């Protein structure tokens, strides 16, 4: 099973916002063109990012902007904002085990620490990468073909 695509789409959206000059009003329609999806999906993800305090949205065609410097926004923050895994963790455990089976009665207790360790490793890795770091892989705004062609 894969996680949803909300996380990579949200990362792309934040890179777009960090990349564009502040005077350019970045809309959900513009971001949808870059992501190659529909604006409704972009607006849904914008809602998660706004609740997390990562973006500010001006209603109508007012645009969207980052609320913080890209160097201060980590992939972990973005992941937590959009993946909705909650406190129960990244990995779900089957709770309807056969309690008469010597494996079934123990499997969750055996697995839980290893799954928690894997999640902690993922979160440590994501915490070490910022939007600014990812932005280094994108040509400066003025060196792109043109904003209209890109977005």
N, C-alpha and C positions, 0 to 999 in steps of 0.2 A: 504494500500500500504506500502511496506517495502522499506527502503533504500537498495541500492545495497550491495553486500558483499565486496566491495572494502575496506571499512574501517577495518573490522576485519581481512581481509587478510593482509592489510598493517601493522596492529599492529603486527600480527604474524611474518611478514617478519622482522620488526625492532627488535622484541624480539630475533629472530634467529641471527641477526647481532650483537646484544649486547651480546648474550650468547656465540657465537663462539670465540675462541682465534683469535687475530689479524692475526697470521701467517696462518690461514686456509683461503683459497680463497673461499669465499661463492659465488656460481653462481646461476643464475636463475633456473637452473635445480635442484640444491640441495634444494632450497627453494620450488620449485614446488612439490618435493617429500614430504616435510613436510606438505604443505598445501593440498596435494592430488589434484592438478590441473595441468594444462599444463604450461610449461615455458613461452609461449607467454603472458598469462594473467599476470604472475609475472613480465615480462619485461614491460608490459604496466603500471602496478602499479609502478614499479621502475621509470618510466619516470615521473610520478606525484611527487613521493617522491624526485627525483633528482631536479626537477624544484622548489620544496619547500625548497631546501637546506638541506634536512635531510640525504641524502645519497650521496656518490660519487661512480661512477661506472667506472671501468677500462675496456675498450673494450676487446672483445674476452673472454678468460677464465681467465681474470685478477682478477675477483671478485668484490665484493661490500662491502662497509664499511660505518659505520655511520660517519657523519661529526661532531657530537657533542657527548658529554657525555650523556648516556641514562637518567641520572637524570635531564637533561635539555630539554628533548623532551616530550611534553605533548600529551595526546590523542587529545586535541583540535587542535594542529598543524597538527597531522596526519589526523584527520577528515577534516579539511579545505583543506589539500593537495589533498585528493582523492575523496571527495564526490561531488565536483563540484556544490554545490547548489547556489553559486554566491551571489550577493548582494540582489537578490530578496527574499532570505530566504529559510528556510527549507520547509515551507508549501506554496504550490501554492494556489492561490485564483481563483475561476472561474470568468472570466471577462465579460462573456456574459449574465449577469443577465437580468431578465425581469424588466425593469425600471418602468413598470406600477404596479408592485406588491409591496405592502408596505414592505414586507420582502426582496424581491429581490433587491430593491433599497438601502437597508440599510445593508445587510448581511456582505459585505466586511468591511465596516466601523466598524461594531459591532465585527466581528471576529479578525480583524487585531491586536489590542493590546493584546489580549489573546494568539494569536499564537506567537507574538513577545516575550511575557513573557515566554512561554514554550520553545522557542528556546534559550533565554537567560539562563534559568535554565539548559538546556542540556549543553550549552557551559561552564557555570560555573563549572558544574560537571566534564566535560572532562578536563578542565584546571587544575583540582586538582589532576590528575593522570598522572604519568610519566611512561616511558618505564622501568626505573629502578624499580619502585614500582611493576610493573607486573612481572618483571624478578625474584622477590622474590618468586614467586610461581613455579619456575622452578628449578630442581636440578642443582647444578654447573656442568659445562661441563664435568669435569673428573668423575663425579658420574653417568653420563648417561651410558647406555649400551655401546654405542660407536657412534661416530659421523656418521660413515658409515651406521649404522643400523637406526639411528634417521633421518638423512638427506638423 
